[in-house]
Amino acid sequence: MNSHLQSNRFENALHAALWNIQKLSPDEGDILMKYVYKAMEITPEILNLDLHLSNIFFTCYFARFGPGSIIRVFSDQSRL
């Protein structure tokens, strides 16, 4: 997944994340969400690529990590 993120292949990274989200630690989940929000900041149209896939990702992510992870990402002072 990191190789996809580093090479700006965000849709491939999202697919990889969906397959592996249950294996992530809470810290890794926070890092993943930072990259997701950074990707949305850089290219807002990324959510329009596959809205259904994005909805599945956020549903799976929220079920695994809960609202705390999203709050930590938004309140973290360090930016990507």
MODELLER restraints for C-alpha pairs under 7 A, 6 or more apart:
rsr = mdl.restraints
at = mdl.atoms
rsr.add(forms.Gaussian(group=physical.xy_distance, feature=features.Distance(at['CA:1:A'], at['CA:13:A']), mean=5.10, stdev=0.5))
rsr.add(forms.Gaussian(group=physical.xy_distance, feature=features.Distance(at['CA:1:A'], at['CA:16:A']), mean=5.73, stdev=0.5))
rsr.add(forms.Gaussian(group=physical.xy_distance, feature=features.Distance(at['CA:1:A'], at['CA:17:A']), mean=6.76, stdev=0.5))
rsr.add(forms.Gaussian(group=physical.xy_distance, feature=features.Distance(at['CA:4:A'], at['CA:10:A']), mean=6.39, stdev=0.5))
rsr.add(forms.Gaussian(group=physical.xy_distance, feature=features.Distance(at['CA:4:A'], at['CA:12:A']), mean=6.22, stdev=0.5))
rsr.add(forms.Gaussian(group=physical.xy_distance, feature=features.Distance(at['CA:4:A'], at['CA:13:A']), mean=5.10, stdev=0.5))
rsr.add(forms.Gaussian(group=physical.xy_distance, feature=features.Distance(at['CA:5:A'], at['CA:13:A']), mean=5.96, stdev=0.5))
rsr.add(forms.Gaussian(group=physical.xy_distance, feature=features.Distance(at['CA:18:A'], at['CA:57:A']), mean=6.06, stdev=0.5))
rsr.add(forms.Gaussian(group=physical.xy_distance, feature=features.Distance(at['CA:21:A'], at['CA:61:A']), mean=6.94, stdev=0.5))
rsr.add(forms.Gaussian(group=physical.xy_distance, feature=features.Distance(at['CA:22:A'], at['CA:64:A']), mean=6.74, stdev=0.5))
rsr.add(forms.Gaussian(group=physical.xy_distance, feature=features.Distance(at['CA:26:A'], at['CA:65:A']), mean=6.73, stdev=0.5))
rsr.add(forms.Gaussian(group=physical.xy_distance, feature=features.Distance(at['CA:30:A'], at['CA:69:A']), mean=5.65, stdev=0.5))
rsr.add(forms.Gaussian(group=physical.xy_distance, feature=features.Distance(at['CA:30:A'], at['CA:73:A']), mean=6.33, stdev=0.5))
rsr.add(forms.Gaussian(group=physical.xy_distance, feature=features.Distance(at['CA:33:A'], at['CA:73:A']), mean=6.96, stdev=0.5))
rsr.add(forms.Gaussian(group=physical.xy_distance, feature=features.Distance(at['CA:34:A'], at['CA:73:A']), mean=6.07, stdev=0.5))
rsr.add(forms.Gaussian(group=physical.xy_distance, feature=features.Distance(at['CA:40:A'], at['CA:46:A']), mean=6.27, stdev=0.5))
rsr.add(forms.Gaussian(group=physical.xy_distance, feature=features.Distance(at['CA:47:A'], at['CA:54:A']), mean=6.29, stdev=0.5))
